[in-house]
């Protein structure tokens, strides 16, 4: 079946993405790129700047998120757009903050064409709350939930989890990379791990909206969100 560019609704495009239609990624991004760029400009202007070249990064990274990032299923188009924006902003923040030391690390996604699609509205533990959602799942599914959580938490937390929990890097090496002692690296990881686990469990429990709302709130309180005002703005309807 062929599709005329721009002819499908966002909901139809989401269904095509879930079916891994390669043309759907560019089509859905083209539709929502103006809104995404405006949100990024307000939230992360100090990271990506205002030049055309800088804003081109937004499109490139967003397309990589869609094609190679964690696969998720969200039936609410507005929730999908907010989730994409959160992942995109964290990716841009990581590129800016850790540019020098990330040369030794890969910012690429762990690409897996057969990665499971996570249902973020039903969750992994249907009917369970966040405290009991840490049910044992297939390893590939468990890793998929972890990978998605890594894209949502603060990049500093994600980096610690990536280095220690996933790559098994010794604390001494982590400390050297971060410019701190091994003991300080251990303490930072110990502080980061419960926050990360909380996000994983709440994702499994189908609490995506709560997570996004809380992250937006924390961003506003810390003054790290918009340069003008915090949170997602604009009433551009999702069609």
C-alpha positions in Angstrom: 0.0 0.0 0.0 1.4 3.4 -1.0 0.9 6.6 1.0 0.8 10.2 -0.2 3.1 12.3 2.0 1.1 14.2 4.6 -2.1 12.4 3.9 -2.2 10.2 7.0 -3.2 11.4 10.4 -0.7 11.3 13.3 -2.5 8.3 14.7 -2.2 6.4 11.4 1.5 7.3 11.2 2.0 6.0 14.7 0.4 2.7 13.6 2.7 2.6 10.6 5.7 3.3 12.8 4.8 0.4 15.1 4.6 -1.8 12.0 8.1 -0.6 11.2 7.2 1.2 8.0 10.4 3.0 7.0 8.7 5.9 5.3 6.6 6.7 8.4 9.5 8.2 10.4 10.2 11.0 8.0 6.5 11.7 7.4 5.6 12.0 11.1 8.7 14.1 11.8 8.0 16.5 8.9 4.5 17.0 10.3 5.6 17.9 13.8 9.1 19.4 13.2 7.9 23.0 13.5 6.4 22.4 17.0 9.4 20.4 18.1 11.8 23.0 17.0 9.9 25.7 18.8 9.8 23.7 22.0 13.6 22.9 21.8 14.4 26.6 21.1 12.6 27.6 24.3 13.8 24.8 26.4 17.3 24.3 25.2 18.4 27.5 23.4 21.6 27.6 25.5 22.5 24.1 24.3 21.8 24.3 20.6 21.8 28.0 19.8 19.7 29.9 17.3 21.6 29.4 14.1 20.2 27.3 11.2 23.1 24.9 11.6 22.3 24.4 15.3 18.6 23.8 14.7 19.4 21.3 11.9 20.8 19.2 14.7 17.3 18.9 16.1 16.0 17.3 12.9 18.9 14.9 12.6 18.7 13.7 16.2 14.9 13.5 16.2 15.1 11.2 13.1 17.7 9.0 14.8 15.4 8.8 17.9 12.5 7.6 15.7 14.5 5.2 13.6 17.0 3.7 16.0 15.8 4.6 19.5 13.6 2.6 21.9 10.4 1.4 20.3 7.2 2.4 22.1 3.5 2.3 21.5 1.3 5.3 22.6 -2.2 5.7 21.3 -2.4 9.3 22.4 -0.6 11.5 19.8 0.0 14.3 22.3 1.7 11.8 24.7 3.8 10.6 21.8 4.9 14.1 20.9 5.8 14.9 24.5 7.8 11.7 24.9 9.7 12.4 21.7 10.5 15.9 22.9 11.8 14.7 26.3 14.1 12.2 24.7 15.3 14.7 22.1 16.1 17.4 24.6 18.0 15.0 26.8 20.0 13.8 23.7 20.8 17.4 22.8 21.8 18.2 26.4 24.1 15.2 26.5 25.8 16.3 23.2 26.5 19.8 24.7 27.4 19.0 28.2 29.5 15.9 27.6 31.0 16.7 24.2 34.6 16.4 25.3 34.5 13.3 27.4 31.9 11.6 25.3 34.4 11.2 22.6 35.4 8.0 24.3 31.8 6.9 24.5 29.1 6.2 21.9 26.0 8.3 21.7 24.5 6.0 19.2 21.5 3.9 20.1 21.9 0.2 20.6 20.1 -0.5 17.3 18.0 -3.6 17.2 15.5 -4.0 14.3 13.7 -6.7 16.3 13.6 -4.7 19.6 10.2 -5.2 21.4 7.6 -2.4 21.1 6.7 -1.2 24.6 3.1 -0.4 25.3 3.4 2.7 27.5 -0.3 2.9 28.2 -0.9 -0.7 29.3 2.6 -1.0 30.8 4.3 -4.3 31.6 2.5 -5.0 34.8 -1.1 -4.3 33.9 -3.1 -3.2 37.0 0.1 -3.0 39.1 1.4 0.2 40.8 4.9 1.5 40.5 6.1 -0.3 43.6 5.1 -3.7 42.4 5.8 -3.3 38.7 9.3 -4.7 38.8 8.1 -8.1 37.6 10.6 -10.4 36.0 10.4 -10.1 32.2 12.2 -11.6 29.3 15.7 -10.2 29.2 15.2 -8.4 25.9 12.0 -6.8 27.1 13.6 -5.8 30.4 16.5 -4.2 28.6 14.1 -2.3 26.4 12.4 -0.8 29.4 15.8 0.2 30.8 16.9 1.8 27.5 13.7 3.9 27.4 14.2 5.0 31.0 17.7 6.0 30.2 16.4 8.4 27.5 14.0 10.0 30.0 16.1 10.6 33.1 18.5 13.4 33.5 21.6 12.8 31.3 23.9 12.8 34.3 21.9 10.0 35.9 21.8 8.2 32.5 25.5 8.4 32.1 26.2 6.8 35.5 23.7 4.0 34.9 25.2 3.4 31.4 28.8 3.3 32.6 28.3 1.2 35.8 25.1 -0.9 35.5 25.3 -1.7 31.8 29.0 -1.4 30.9 30.3 -2.7 34.3 33.0 0.0 34.3 35.0 0.1 37.5 34.4 3.1 39.8 38.0 4.1 39.4 37.6 4.4 35.6 34.2 6.2 36.0 35.9 8.7 38.4 38.7 9.3 35.9 36.2 10.0 33.2 34.2 12.3 35.3 37.2 14.0 37.0 36.3 12.8 40.5 37.5 10.1 42.9 36.4 6.5 42.8 34.5 6.9 46.1 32.7 10.0 44.7 31.8 8.0 41.6 30.4 5.2 43.8 28.3 7.7 45.8 26.9 9.3 42.7 25.9 6.0 41.3 24.3 5.0 44.6 22.3 8.2 44.5 21.3 7.8 40.9 20.3 4.2 40.9 17.0 4.5 43.0 15.9 7.4 40.8 16.5 5.4 37.7 14.7 2.2 39.0 11.7 4.4 40.0 11.4 5.6 36.4 11.7 2.0 35.0 9.0 0.7 37.4 6.6 3.6 36.7 7.0 3.1 33.0 6.1 -0.6 33.4 3.1 0.5 35.4 1.8 2.6 32.6 2.5 6.0 34.3 4.0 7.8 31.3 1.9 11.0 31.8 2.8 11.3 35.4 6.5 10.8 34.6 6.4 13.5 31.9 4.5 15.9 34.1 7.0 15.4 36.9 10.0 15.9 34.7 8.5 19.1 33.3 7.9 20.3 36.9 11.4 19.5 38.0 12.8 21.3 34.9 10.9 24.4 35.8 11.9 24.3 39.5 15.6 23.9 38.6 15.5 26.6 36.1 16.9 24.2 33.5 13.9 24.2 31.2 12.9 27.1 29.0 15.0 30.2 28.7 11.7 32.0 28.7 9.3 29.8 30.7 9.2 26.2 31.8 7.4 23.2 30.4 5.7 22.4 27.2 3.9 25.4 25.7 1.7 26.0 22.8 -1.7 24.7 21.9 -0.8 23.4 18.4 -3.3 20.6 18.0 -2.1 17.1 17.0 -3.8 16.1 13.7 
